[in-house]
Amino acid sequence: MANHLMQFDPFGDLARLEPLRGVEDFFRDFRFKNMLRDMDAKPPIKLDVTESELAYNIKAELPGMKKEDIKVDVDGNRVTISGETRRESEQKEGNTVVRSERYVGQLYRSFTLEQDVDDAKAEAKYQDGVLELSLPKKPNHGAKKLVVN
């Protein structure tokens, strides 16, 4: 056991002109990436996805957005929802502007469904901050399951 002991010299880094080496080692071992990955990040657009034999039905929360600022793209089985929100406020005293604020934000969410979507028959409706998508599934064109004997 005595072979594994090391002598500790608290002034060794200073003598070698490396006083911050210990700090670098501390941050290298801290592993910020693992901590951030484990944190629960809330998605920017909350979704409810239900599936039937014929279609996928999706409800996406997009509060405060205008219908014309929402874009939905369907490519095979990938669905992308994006939107842009703008808010402007101005406070005046008489004819003089005292405060003017602008906010522009973008939301984006993309996900993959199990089966391709028939985008020609897809429907979208936006009301009261909720986007509802009805995405019919593409027929499998004669695909069948084989039973191995």
C-alpha contacts under 8 A as a table, 3 or more apart, distances in Angstrom:
res1	aa1	res2	aa2	distance
1	M	4	H	5.68
1	M	5	L	7.31
2	A	5	L	5.55
9	D	12	G	5.27
10	P	13	D	7.36
11	F	14	L	5.25
11	F	15	A	6.24
12	G	15	A	5.10
12	G	16	R	6.36
13	D	16	R	5.16
13	D	17	L	6.15
13	D	18	E	4.96
13	D	19	P	5.17
13	D	20	L	7.94
13	D	21	R	7.25
14	L	17	L	4.93
14	L	18	E	5.74
14	L	19	P	4.97
15	A	18	E	7.62
16	R	19	P	7.96
18	E	21	R	5.58
19	P	22	G	7.28
20	L	23	V	5.25
20	L	24	E	6.53
21	R	24	E	5.23
21	R	25	D	6.40
22	G	25	D	5.12
22	G	26	F	6.23
23	V	26	F	5.01
23	V	27	F	6.45
24	E	27	F	5.36
24	E	28	R	6.08
25	D	28	R	5.01
25	D	29	D	6.16
26	F	29	D	5.40
26	F	30	F	6.15
27	F	30	F	4.93
27	F	31	R	7.31
28	R	31	R	6.55
31	R	34	N	5.75
31	R	35	M	6.93
32	F	35	M	5.23
32	F	36	L	6.27
33	K	36	L	5.26
33	K	37	R	6.12
34	N	37	R	5.16
34	N	38	D	6.32
35	M	38	D	5.34
35	M	39	M	6.57
36	L	39	M	5.27
37	R	40	D	7.86
43	P	46	K	6.17
44	P	107	L	6.19
44	P	108	Y	7.03
44	P	109	R	7.27
45	I	60	A	6.42
45	I	61	E	5.93
45	I	62	L	6.63
45	I	107	L	6.92
45	I	108	Y	7.12
45	I	109	R	6.34
46	K	60	A	5.68
46	K	61	E	5.47
47	L	58	I	6.79
47	L	59	K	5.63
47	L	60	A	4.58
47	L	61	E	6.67
48	D	58	I	5.60
48	D	59	K	5.09
48	D	60	A	6.58
49	V	56	Y	6.92
49	V	57	N	5.81
49	V	58	I	4.56
49	V	59	K	6.62
50	T	56	Y	5.80
50	T	57	N	5.19
50	T	58	I	6.42
51	E	54	L	7.90
51	E	55	A	6.02
51	E	56	Y	4.51
51	E	57	N	6.22
52	S	55	A	5.40
52	S	56	Y	6.36
54	L	136	P	5.85
54	L	137	K	5.63
55	A	134	S	6.84
55	A	135	L	5.42
55	A	136	P	3.96
55	A	137	K	5.01
56	Y	133	L	7.95
56	Y	134	S	6.08
56	Y	135	L	5.06
56	Y	136	P	6.22
56	Y	137	K	7.14
57	N	132	E	7.27
57	N	133	L	5.69
57	N	134	S	4.79
57	N	135	L	6.24
58	I	131	L	7.91
58	I	132	E	5.66
58	I	133	L	5.00
58	I	134	S	6.61
58	I	135	L	8.00
59	K	130	V	6.47
59	K	131	L	5.61
59	K	132	E	4.60
59	K	133	L	6.46
60	A	130	V	5.63
60	A	131	L	5.03
60	A	132	E	6.51
61	E	129	G	6.06
61	E	130	V	4.76
61	E	131	L	6.40
62	L	65	M	6.09
62	L	129	G	5.03
62	L	130	V	5.72
62	L	131	L	6.83
63	P	128	D	7.40
63	P	129	G	4.08
63	P	130	V	6.88
64	G	85	T	7.33
64	G	129	G	6.13
65	M	69	D	6.74
65	M	70	I	7.43
65	M	83	G	7.43
65	M	84	E	7.17
65	M	85	T	5.62
65	M	129	G	6.79
66	K	69	D	5.40
66	K	70	I	7.02
66	K	85	T	7.58
67	K	70	I	5.61
67	K	126	Y	6.48
68	E	71	K	7.90
69	D	83	G	5.48
69	D	84	E	5.55
69	D	85	T	7.19
70	I	81	I	7.40
70	I	82	S	5.90
70	I	83	G	4.35
70	I	84	E	6.85
71	K	81	I	5.90
71	K	82	S	5.27
71	K	83	G	6.05
72	V	79	V	7.24
72	V	80	T	5.68
72	V	81	I	4.66
72	V	82	S	6.51
73	D	79	V	5.81
73	D	80	T	5.09
73	D	81	I	6.60
74	V	77	N	7.11
74	V	78	R	5.86
74	V	79	V	4.68
74	V	80	T	6.51
74	V	117	V	7.42
74	V	119	D	6.40
75	D	78	R	5.25
75	D	79	V	6.54
75	D	117	V	7.79
75	D	119	D	7.80
76	G	115	Q	8.00
76	G	116	D	4.72
76	G	117	V	5.71
76	G	118	D	7.81
76	G	119	D	7.95
77	N	112	T	5.57
77	N	113	L	5.12
77	N	114	E	6.73
77	N	115	Q	5.70
77	N	116	D	4.10
77	N	117	V	5.65
78	R	110	S	7.09
78	R	111	F	5.79
78	R	112	T	4.41
78	R	113	L	6.31
78	R	116	D	7.85
79	V	110	S	5.65
79	V	111	F	5.54
79	V	112	T	6.23
79	V	113	L	7.66
80	T	108	Y	7.40
80	T	109	R	5.78
80	T	110	S	4.19
80	T	111	F	6.56
81	I	108	Y	5.85
81	I	109	R	5.29
81	I	110	S	6.24
82	S	106	Q	7.26
82	S	107	L	5.48
82	S	108	Y	4.34
82	S	109	R	6.36
83	G	106	Q	5.70
83	G	107	L	5.26
83	G	108	Y	6.62
84	E	104	V	7.12
84	E	105	G	5.70
84	E	106	Q	4.44
84	E	107	L	6.35
85	T	103	Y	7.94
85	T	104	V	5.73
85	T	105	G	5.29
85	T	106	Q	6.33
86	R	102	R	7.40
86	R	103	Y	5.59
86	R	104	V	4.54
86	R	105	G	6.56
87	R	102	R	5.75
87	R	103	Y	5.08
87	R	104	V	6.58
88	E	100	S	7.55
88	E	101	E	5.71
88	E	102	R	4.47
88	E	103	Y	6.38
89	S	100	S	5.83
89	S	101	E	5.31
89	S	102	R	6.57
90	E	97	V	7.13
90	E	98	V	7.79
90	E	99	R	5.73
90	E	100	S	4.32
90	E	101	E	6.35
91	Q	97	V	6.05
91	Q	98	V	5.68
91	Q	99	R	5.09
91	Q	100	S	6.31
92	K	95	N	6.55
92	K	96	T	5.63
92	K	97	V	4.42
92	K	98	V	5.35
92	K	99	R	7.03
93	E	96	T	5.48
93	E	97	V	6.44
93	E	98	V	6.51
97	V	100	S	7.10
113	L	116	D	7.12
115	Q	137	K	6.55
115	Q	138	K	7.43
116	D	137	K	5.99
116	D	138	K	5.67
117	V	122	A	7.82
117	V	135	L	6.02
117	V	136	P	5.77
117	V	137	K	4.57
117	V	138	K	5.25
118	D	121	K	5.79
118	D	122	A	6.52
118	D	135	L	6.90
118	D	136	P	5.55
118	D	137	K	5.52
118	D	138	K	4.75
119	D	122	A	4.95
119	D	135	L	7.12
119	D	136	P	7.61
121	K	135	L	7.25
121	K	136	P	6.51
122	A	133	L	7.35
122	A	134	S	5.74
122	A	135	L	4.72
122	A	136	P	6.16
123	E	133	L	5.77
123	E	134	S	5.14
123	E	135	L	6.63
124	A	131	L	7.02
124	A	132	E	5.67
124	A	133	L	4.56
124	A	134	S	6.43
125	K	131	L	5.76
125	K	132	E	5.16
125	K	133	L	6.57
126	Y	129	G	6.84
126	Y	130	V	5.68
126	Y	131	L	4.38
126	Y	132	E	6.21
127	Q	130	V	5.51
127	Q	131	L	6.64
140	N	143	A	5.29
